[in-house]
Amino acid sequence: MKRSRFSDEQIIGILKEHQAGLSAVDLRRKYGVSDATFYKWRSKYGGMEVAEAKRLKAL
């Protein structure tokens, strides 16, 4: 399986920028991710904190 360019912490940071008011189009262009990838991240990590993501990965 292909390894992600972004860690879980970085993905959550990107999604927090989106929650702060930046548009999804601007964020995708800034970080170079596709539309599908961004919305897949949002469905998986949306509303999550870094500690929760680490706990989820440990399971």
The first five atom37 places (N, CA, C, CB, O) and aatype in JSON, in Angstrom:
{
  "aatype": [12, 11, 1, 15, 1, 13, 15, 3, 6, 5, 9, 9, 7, 9, 10, 11, 6, 8, 5, 0, 7, 10, 15, 0, 19, 3, 10, 1, 1, 11, 18, 7, 19, 15, 3, 0, 16, 13, 18, 11, 17, 1, 15, 11, 18, 7, 7, 12, 6, 19, 0, 6, 0, 11, 1, 10, 11, 0, 10],
  "atom_mask": [
    [1, 1, 1, 1, 1],
    [1, 1, 1, 1, 1],
    [1, 1, 1, 1, 1],
    [1, 1, 1, 1, 1],
    [1, 1, 1, 1, 1],
    [1, 1, 1, 1, 1],
    [1, 1, 1, 1, 1],
    [1, 1, 1, 1, 1],
    [1, 1, 1, 1, 1],
    [1, 1, 1, 1, 1],
    [1, 1, 1, 1, 1],
    [1, 1, 1, 1, 1],
    [1, 1, 1, 0, 1],
    [1, 1, 1, 1, 1],
    [1, 1, 1, 1, 1],
    [1, 1, 1, 1, 1],
    [1, 1, 1, 1, 1],
    [1, 1, 1, 1, 1],
    [1, 1, 1, 1, 1],
    [1, 1, 1, 1, 1],
    [1, 1, 1, 0, 1],
    [1, 1, 1, 1, 1],
    [1, 1, 1, 1, 1],
    [1, 1, 1, 1, 1],
    [1, 1, 1, 1, 1],
    [1, 1, 1, 1, 1],
    [1, 1, 1, 1, 1],
    [1, 1, 1, 1, 1],
    [1, 1, 1, 1, 1],
    [1, 1, 1, 1, 1],
    [1, 1, 1, 1, 1],
    [1, 1, 1, 0, 1],
    [1, 1, 1, 1, 1],
    [1, 1, 1, 1, 1],
    [1, 1, 1, 1, 1],
    [1, 1, 1, 1, 1],
    [1, 1, 1, 1, 1],
    [1, 1, 1, 1, 1],
    [1, 1, 1, 1, 1],
    [1, 1, 1, 1, 1],
    [1, 1, 1, 1, 1],
    [1, 1, 1, 1, 1],
    [1, 1, 1, 1, 1],
    [1, 1, 1, 1, 1],
    [1, 1, 1, 1, 1],
    [1, 1, 1, 0, 1],
    [1, 1, 1, 0, 1],
    [1, 1, 1, 1, 1],
    [1, 1, 1, 1, 1],
    [1, 1, 1, 1, 1],
    [1, 1, 1, 1, 1],
    [1, 1, 1, 1, 1],
    [1, 1, 1, 1, 1],
    [1, 1, 1, 1, 1],
    [1, 1, 1, 1, 1],
    [1, 1, 1, 1, 1],
    [1, 1, 1, 1, 1],
    [1, 1, 1, 1, 1],
    [1, 1, 1, 1, 1]
  ],
  "atom_positions": [
    [[0.84, -1.18, 0.0], [0.0, 0.0, 0.0], [0.89, 1.24, 0.0], [-0.96, 0.0, 1.22], [1.93, 1.26, 0.66]],
    [[0.48, 2.25, -0.73], [1.27, 3.47, -0.85], [1.24, 4.25, 0.46], [0.75, 4.33, -2.0], [0.19, 4.4, 1.09]],
    [[2.39, 4.75, 0.85], [2.51, 5.53, 2.08], [2.08, 6.97, 1.81], [3.95, 5.48, 2.63], [2.41, 7.53, 0.77]],
    [[1.36, 7.56, 2.75], [0.85, 8.91, 2.6], [1.97, 9.93, 2.75], [-0.26, 9.17, 3.61], [2.92, 9.72, 3.51]],
    [[1.85, 11.03, 2.04], [2.82, 12.12, 2.18], [2.59, 12.9, 3.47], [2.74, 13.07, 0.99], [3.48, 13.61, 3.94]],
    [[1.4, 12.76, 4.05], [1.02, 13.52, 5.22], [0.78, 12.58, 6.4], [-0.24, 14.36, 4.93], [0.2, 11.51, 6.24]],
    [[1.25, 13.0, 7.58], [0.98, 12.23, 8.78], [-0.44, 12.54, 9.26], [2.03, 12.54, 9.9], [-1.08, 13.48, 8.78]],
    [[-0.91, 11.75, 10.21], [-2.25, 11.99, 10.77], [-2.34, 13.38, 11.39], [-2.59, 10.92, 11.81], [-3.36, 14.05, 11.27]],
    [[-1.26, 13.8, 12.06], [-1.25, 15.11, 12.69], [-1.35, 16.23, 11.66], [0.02, 15.28, 13.53], [-2.05, 17.22, 11.88]],
    [[-0.66, 16.07, 10.54], [-0.71, 17.08, 9.48], [-2.1, 17.13, 8.84], [0.34, 16.8, 8.41], [-2.6, 18.21, 8.54]],
    [[-2.71, 15.98, 8.65], [-4.05, 15.93, 8.06], [-5.04, 16.64, 8.97], [-4.49, 14.47, 7.83], [-5.87, 17.41, 8.49]],
    [[-4.95, 16.41, 10.26], [-5.86, 17.05, 11.21], [-5.62, 18.56, 11.21], [-5.67, 16.48, 12.62], [-6.57, 19.34, 11.33]],
    [[-4.37, 18.98, 11.09], [-4.06, 20.41, 11.0], [-4.68, 21.05, 9.77], [0.0, 0.0, 0.0], [-5.2, 22.16, 9.84]],
    [[-4.62, 20.36, 8.64], [-5.22, 20.86, 7.41], [-6.73, 20.99, 7.57], [-4.88, 19.94, 6.22], [-7.33, 21.98, 7.14]],
    [[-7.35, 19.99, 8.19], [-8.8, 20.04, 8.38], [-9.2, 21.13, 9.37], [-9.31, 18.69, 8.88], [-10.28, 21.71, 9.24]],
    [[-8.35, 21.43, 10.35], [-8.62, 22.53, 11.28], [-8.56, 23.87, 10.56], [-7.62, 22.51, 12.45], [-9.32, 24.79, 10.89]],
    [[-7.67, 24.0, 9.58], [-7.63, 25.22, 8.77], [-8.95, 25.39, 8.02], [-6.45, 25.18, 7.78], [-9.46, 26.5, 7.88]],
    [[-9.49, 24.28, 7.53], [-10.78, 24.33, 6.83], [-11.89, 24.76, 7.77], [-11.11, 22.96, 6.21], [-12.76, 25.54, 7.39]],
    [[-11.88, 24.24, 8.99], [-12.89, 24.62, 9.98], [-12.76, 26.09, 10.37], [-12.78, 23.73, 11.21], [-13.74, 26.72, 10.75]],
    [[-11.54, 26.62, 10.29], [-11.3, 28.02, 10.65], [-11.81, 28.99, 9.59], [-9.83, 28.26, 10.89], [-11.87, 30.19, 9.82]],
    [[-12.17, 28.46, 8.42], [-12.78, 29.32, 7.42], [-12.13, 29.32, 6.06], [0.0, 0.0, 0.0], [-12.67, 29.94, 5.14]],
    [[-11.0, 28.67, 5.87], [-10.39, 28.6, 4.54], [-11.22, 27.67, 3.67], [-8.92, 28.12, 4.63], [-11.76, 26.67, 4.15]],
    [[-11.3, 28.0, 2.4], [-12.11, 27.17, 1.51], [-11.36, 25.88, 1.17], [-12.46, 27.94, 0.22], [-10.13, 25.82, 1.2]],
    [[-12.13, 24.86, 0.85], [-11.55, 23.56, 0.51], [-10.72, 23.66, -0.76], [-12.66, 22.51, 0.33], [-9.69, 22.99, -0.88]],
    [[-11.14, 24.47, -1.7], [-10.41, 24.62, -2.96], [-9.02, 25.21, -2.7], [-11.21, 25.52, -3.94], [-8.03, 24.74, -3.26]],
    [[-8.96, 26.24, -1.86], [-7.67, 26.87, -1.55], [-6.74, 25.9, -0.82], [-7.87, 28.12, -0.7], [-5.55, 25.84, -1.12]],
    [[-7.28, 25.15, 0.13], [-6.46, 24.2, 0.88], [-5.95, 23.08, -0.01], [-7.26, 23.62, 2.04], [-4.79, 22.68, 0.1]],
    [[-6.8, 22.57, -0.88], [-6.37, 21.5, -1.78], [-5.27, 21.98, -2.7], [-7.54, 20.97, -2.6], [-4.31, 21.26, -2.97]],
    [[-5.4, 23.19, -3.19], [-4.37, 23.75, -4.07], [-3.07, 23.99, -3.3], [-4.87, 25.06, -4.71], [-1.98, 23.73, -3.82]],
    [[-3.18, 24.48, -2.07], [-2.0, 24.79, -1.24], [-1.2, 23.53, -0.93], [-2.43, 25.47, 0.06], [0.03, 23.54, -1.0]],
    [[-1.89, 22.43, -0.58], [-1.22, 21.21, -0.17], [-1.09, 20.17, -1.28], [-1.95, 20.6, 0.99], [-0.43, 19.15, -1.1]],
    [[-1.69, 20.42, -2.42], [-1.54, 19.53, -3.57], [-2.25, 18.2, -3.42], [0.0, 0.0, 0.0], [-1.7, 17.16, -3.79]],
    [[-3.46, 18.22, -2.88], [-4.23, 16.98, -2.75], [-5.48, 17.07, -3.63], [-4.62, 16.72, -1.27], [-5.94, 18.16, -3.96]],
    [[-6.0, 15.92, -3.99], [-7.17, 15.89, -4.86], [-8.44, 16.15, -4.06], [-7.26, 14.56, -5.58], [-8.46, 16.13, -2.83]],
    [[-9.49, 16.39, -4.81], [-10.81, 16.61, -4.22], [-11.25, 15.39, -3.42], [-11.83, 16.93, -5.32], [-11.73, 15.52, -2.29]],
    [[-11.09, 14.21, -4.0], [-11.51, 12.98, -3.34], [-10.71, 12.73, -2.06], [-11.36, 11.78, -4.28], [-11.27, 12.31, -1.05]],
    [[-9.41, 12.99, -2.11], [-8.57, 12.79, -0.94], [-8.98, 13.7, 0.2], [-7.09, 13.02, -1.28], [-9.09, 13.27, 1.34]],
    [[-9.23, 14.97, -0.11], [-9.61, 15.93, 0.93], [-10.91, 15.5, 1.62], [-9.77, 17.33, 0.33], [-10.99, 15.5, 2.85]],
    [[-11.9, 15.13, 0.85], [-13.18, 14.75, 1.45], [-13.12, 13.4, 2.13], [-14.27, 14.74, 0.38], [-13.88, 13.15, 3.07]],
    [[-12.22, 12.51, 1.69], [-12.01, 11.25, 2.39], [-11.38, 11.52, 3.76], [-11.1, 10.29, 1.56], [-11.78, 10.92, 4.76]],
    [[-10.4, 12.44, 3.8], [-9.8, 12.83, 5.08], [-10.86, 13.43, 5.99], [-8.65, 13.84, 4.86], [-10.91, 13.12, 7.18]],
    [[-11.71, 14.28, 5.43], [-12.72, 14.94, 6.25], [-13.7, 13.94, 6.85], [-13.48, 15.97, 5.42], [-14.14, 14.09, 7.99]],
    [[-14.04, 12.9, 6.09], [-14.96, 11.9, 6.63], [-14.28, 11.03, 7.69], [-15.51, 11.03, 5.51], [-14.93, 10.57, 8.63]],
    [[-12.97, 10.8, 7.54], [-12.26, 9.95, 8.47], [-11.8, 10.7, 9.73], [-11.06, 9.34, 7.79], [-11.95, 10.19, 10.84]],
    [[-11.25, 11.91, 9.55], [-10.64, 12.64, 10.65], [-11.42, 13.87, 11.1], [-9.26, 13.06, 10.26], [-10.97, 14.58, 12.0]],
    [[-12.56, 14.15, 10.51], [-13.31, 15.35, 10.82], [-13.7, 15.45, 12.29], [0.0, 0.0, 0.0], [-14.28, 14.52, 12.84]],
    [[-13.37, 16.57, 12.92], [-13.71, 16.79, 14.32], [-12.8, 16.09, 15.3], [0.0, 0.0, 0.0], [-13.06, 16.11, 16.51]],
    [[-11.75, 15.46, 14.82], [-10.86, 14.68, 15.67], [-9.68, 15.53, 16.13], [-10.36, 13.43, 14.93], [-9.24, 16.43, 15.42]],
    [[-9.18, 15.24, 17.3], [-7.96, 15.86, 17.82], [-6.8, 14.91, 17.57], [-8.09, 16.19, 19.34], [-7.01, 13.73, 17.27]],
    [[-5.58, 15.41, 17.7], [-4.39, 14.61, 17.43], [-4.31, 13.41, 18.37], [-3.12, 15.47, 17.57], [-3.97, 12.31, 17.94]],
    [[-4.62, 13.61, 19.65], [-4.57, 12.52, 20.62], [-5.55, 11.4, 20.25], [-4.87, 13.04, 22.03], [-5.24, 10.22, 20.4]],
    [[-6.72, 11.78, 19.77], [-7.71, 10.77, 19.36], [-7.23, 9.98, 18.15], [-9.05, 11.44, 19.05], [-7.45, 8.78, 18.06]],
    [[-6.57, 10.66, 17.23], [-6.06, 9.98, 16.03], [-4.95, 8.99, 16.41], [-5.53, 11.0, 15.01], [-4.87, 7.9, 15.84]],
    [[-4.1, 9.35, 17.34], [-3.05, 8.44, 17.8], [-3.65, 7.22, 18.47], [-2.1, 9.16, 18.75], [-3.18, 6.1, 18.28]],
    [[-4.69, 7.44, 19.27], [-5.37, 6.33, 19.95], [-6.04, 5.41, 18.93], [-6.42, 6.86, 20.95], [-6.01, 4.19, 19.07]],
    [[-6.65, 6.0, 17.9], [-7.3, 5.22, 16.85], [-6.26, 4.38, 16.1], [-8.05, 6.16, 15.87], [-6.53, 3.22, 15.79]],
    [[-5.11, 4.94, 15.83], [-4.07, 4.22, 15.11], [-3.52, 3.07, 15.95], [-2.94, 5.17, 14.71], [-3.11, 2.05, 15.41]],
    [[-3.5, 3.24, 17.28], [-2.97, 2.21, 18.17], [-3.89, 0.99, 18.26], [-2.75, 2.8, 19.56], [-3.44, -0.1, 18.62]],
    [[-5.16, 1.17, 17.94], [-6.11, 0.04, 18.04], [-5.87, -1.02, 17.02], [-7.51, 0.53, 17.92], [-6.59, -2.02, 16.99]]
  ]
}
